Structure formats: C-alpha cells, structure tokens
Amino acid sequence: MLPLTLDGTSVKEMKDKAYKIAVKLGITEIMSKRTSEISGGQTQRAAIARAMIHNPKLILADEPTGNLDSKSAKDVMNMLVEINQQEKASLLMVTHDPQAASYSDRVIFIRDGKLHSEIHRGGDSKQAFFQQIIDMLSLMGGNGNDLSSVRV
C-alpha cells in the first residue's frame, strides 16, 4: 500500500483496489493473514496482486512458478495469462520451466548470456508449443539427433 500512499490515494480507494484484485486472484481469505500463514501459491498470488495494484502496462515476472507445486504453478500461469488478456498488460517472464514458457506467445532463448533464438506460438496449441520449446532446448543442449521423436 505504500506506493498508493505516496501517490496520495485515499484509504478507501486503496482498500477498494486491493479487494478487487484479491477477488480476481482468489485471495480474499488471506488478506488479513501474515506471510508465514499462507501457502506458496497464495504468496505468489499476493505478489501478483502487489504488482497489479497500479494497473501496469508491463509486468516483469522472474521465475513466477519457481517454488510452486504443479497445481499452484498452473493456477499462477493461468492468472498471468488472464491479466495479460483482460487488462492488456504485457508480460515479460524469465523462467527455466518449459511448461511455464508454453503459456507465452513468444519465447526467446538465451545461451551463455547471448540471444540464441526465438519461437512464436502462432496458432499452435499450448501442448504443441510446449513441444517446440522442448525441441529447441534439445537443440541448444546437445546434438540435432537429440530431438524427441514424439510429436503432439
């Protein structure tokens, strides 16, 4: 709430904004809890809420699913996609997780600190895009014959 206080936002408006975001992210039940009292997924959602309080046009997400179980990771990624689509906020995500990357429209691969390549989702399904990501990672990490023979 400090950034809103510094902007001169009224307490009522701050509470209203926080509540609306909490409803959208499904975390109204944790609004009065301490960090030590909530799960990892709830902590990630609270971090997303803090990032969204100003309705940013750009969201920077560093390993947003890094410490989450698969269900919580899926929930967080679905929320980020929803925010991207509904709020028209661009999302720049850094991740080592190909599953999380498959939610994106575009993936840029960096190797040894340099741009290696990029792929675009186009009209592909999330599952097909995931396979493209895995194929690219295989190419980056080994020989061309390391590509998976399984196709979606």
N, C-alpha and C positions, 0 to 999 in steps of 0.2 A: 504494500500500500504506500510505501514511501515515495515512489515516483509520482503517484497521483497526488499525494500531499504536496509535494514540491511544485506540481503543476497548478495547485490551488483548487483542486477538485473538492467539492463538498463531501462530508462523511456519508450522507445519504446516497449520493451518486456513486461513491466508491463501493458501498455495500451492495447497491443495485447491480453495478457492473460485475462485481465478484460473484454474486449469486447467479446471475445469468450465465456466466462462464462455467460455474460449478455445475449447474443443471446440464449444460451442453456436454460436459465431460463426465457426468455421472459421479460427482464427488461431493454433493451437498452434505452427505452424512459425516464427512471428515473435516468440515470447515472449522470446527472448534477443537480439533484434536492436535496433539503435538506430533512432530515428525516421527518420533520413536513409537508412536501408537498406530501407525498406518503401514500398509504393505508397500512393497517396491513398486507395484503398478500404480497404486494411489499416489506415491511420491512422484512418479513420472508425470501423472496427470496433473498434480499440483504444480509442477514445474511448467507444464504446458499452459496452465491457467495463468501463472505469473507472466509468461511470455505474451499471452494473448490480451492482457488487460488494456493495452494501449491500441488494440486493433492494428498491429503492424502489417506492413506490406511485404516484409521479408522476415521469415523465421529461420534462425540458424539452429540446427539440431546436431549436436555432437554425440554420436552413439546413443540415440534415444531409446534403444531396446537393449543396451549392453548388459544390464544386470537383471533382466526380467525373464520369467519363465515364458514358455511359448504362447500361452493364452494371453498373458498380460502384454507381451510384445505385439501380438496380433491386434489387440484392443487399441494400444497406443498408435500403431501404424494406421489403423482404420480411422482413428480420431484425427490424425495429421492429414490424411487424405481428405476427410470431410471438411476440415478447416481450410485446406487448400481450395477445394471446390466451392464451398459456400461463402467463405469470407474473401475469396480471391487473393489470398496471401501466398506469395511464393515461398517455397521451402527449399533450403539448402541443407542437405543432410550429409554428414560424414559417418560412414559405417563400414565395418568389416563383414557384416552379415548379409549374405546374398538374398536371404529371404526378405529382409527389410528393404534392400535395394530394389527388389522386384515390385514394390508398390509405386516406384517412381515412373516418370515418363521418359527420363533420360538418366543414364549412368555414365559418369566419367571415371576412367580407371587411371590411377596414379601408381607408378612403379619407380622406386628409388628416387622419389621426390620430383619426378618429371611426368608430364602428361603422357600417358601411354596410348589410350584410345577412348572412344566413347561409342555408346549404342543408344538407340532410341526405341521406345516401345512401339510406336505406331499404333496399329490396330490389334496388336497381339494381346492375348490373354495374359493375366499375371503369371500363370503357370508357364506359358511359352516364353515369356520374357525372363522368368527365373532361369529357364534352361539356357537362354542366350548368355546370361550373366555367368552361369557355371561354365559354359563353353569358353568364354573369354578368360575367365580365371584359370582354366586348364591350359589355355594357350600361353598365358602370361607366366605360369609357374612351371612349365615343362615343355615337352615336345608336342608337335602338332598331332602325333598319334595318341596323345593323352585324352583327346576329346571323347566324351561319352557317346556311346552308340545308341543310347536311349533317347528318343525324341518324343516330345509332347505334341 
